[in-house]
Amino acid sequence: MRRGRRSALITLAAGIAVLAAAALALKDLLLEKWWLHRLGSEDPEAQRAAAEGLGRLGSLKAVGPLLAETRSPHFSFMKVYEAAINALEMIVERHGKVALPYFLAALRTEADPMARAVGVEMLRHLDPSVQAPEPPDGVPADPHLHDAYFRWERPTEGQPSPGVPENEAKDR
């Protein structure tokens, strides 16, 4: 009788351990699905929280959706933009080169120049020798896309600043 009881207790303990491990594994999977769903919300605060949650999880599935959140941000969504970039950086730090295929896949379909610039910058951190994939049709293939957004071209003497009409430049 004692052997039967001991076997039952050992089996019960093993079953509880398996259930606990499954619950932990499912928790991350369920959280990942929830945060990916919330990233598509119309509420910027929900999107920001989702980006932060996906970054903490280190979700590789979130690379594409997070990269999409960096598309030419409007001022009201700057917190979402910043949270998405922070989450992408956390994923890069956590997974290293394992994240390369996820960034490459996201860049193959991403047309927005700003999002591509963020993705290319993440690729450079992962492996400077990796070439970014060609953008979708109709998007200029500039390997230094980020320069177009962050470069300040100083006008030569007597020339107007870029984007400033000549009549306004004379008034300055």
C-alpha positions, -999 to 999 in steps of 0.1 A, spaced: 0 0 0 28 24 8 44 18 -26 12 27 -44 8 58 -23 43 69 -29 40 63 -67 8 83 -68 24 112 -49 54 112 -72 32 111 -103 10 139 -88 41 160 -81 55 154 -117 21 164 -131 20 196 -111 55 205 -122 45 199 -159 14 220 -155 34 248 -138 60 248 -167 32 248 -193 15 277 -175 47 297 -175 53 290 -212 17 298 -221 18 330 -201 44 345 -224 26 333 -255 -7 347 -243 9 380 -232 26 382 -266 -7 377 -284 -24 403 -262 3 429 -267 4 424 -305 -34 429 -305 -31 461 -283 -4 474 -306 -31 477 -333 -53 498 -310 -64 534 -318 -54 545 -283 -18 558 -282 -14 549 -245 -25 513 -252 0 512 -281 28 525 -260 21 500 -232 20 472 -258 53 482 -273 69 482 -239 54 448 -230 66 433 -263 101 447 -256 102 432 -221 91 398 -236 117 401 -263 92 390 -289 107 382 -322 72 381 -338 68 417 -328 97 430 -349 75 437 -380 46 453 -361 70 474 -339 89 486 -370 56 496 -385 50 518 -354 81 539 -363 65 551 -396 68 589 -399 55 597 -364 30 624 -357 37 644 -325 7 629 -307 22 594 -312 58 603 -302 55 582 -271 45 552 -292 73 558 -316 99 560 -288 84 529 -270 86 510 -303 123 519 -309 131 510 -272 113 477 -277 133 469 -309 165 478 -291 156 454 -262 149 426 -288 182 433 -304 200 431 -271 182 400 -259 185 379 -291 215 394 -310 220 379 -344 191 355 -339 169 385 -346 185 392 -381 160 371 -401 131 389 -384 144 424 -393 153 413 -428 118 399 -433 102 431 -420 124 453 -442 114 434 -473 78 446 -470 83 479 -453 78 509 -476 79 538 -452 113 556 -453 114 564 -416 106 528 -406 131 515 -431 157 538 -416 150 525 -381 152 489 -394 184 495 -412 200 510 -381 190 480 -361 205 457 -388 238 477 -385 238 471 -347 232 434 -353 258 429 -380 273 457 -400 282 434 -429 245 425 -436 230 443 -465 194 456 -461 170 440 -486 156 461 -514 125 480 -505 92 472 -521 85 486 -556 82 524 -558 104 531 -528 138 546 -534 166 522 -525 189 545 -506 213 526 -483 215 557 -461 178 565 -458 182 579 -423 205 606 -437 175 621 -457 157 627 -424 185 637 -401 208 656 -424 210 694 -423 224 708 -455 239 742 -449 233 766 -477 262 782 -494 267 819 -492 238 837 -507 217 805 -512 183 800 -495 180 772 -469 165 740 -483 127 742 -482 126 779 -478 111 799 -507 136 825 -521 114 855 -513 113 844 -476 150 837 -476 157 874 -486 137 886 -456 159 868 -432 
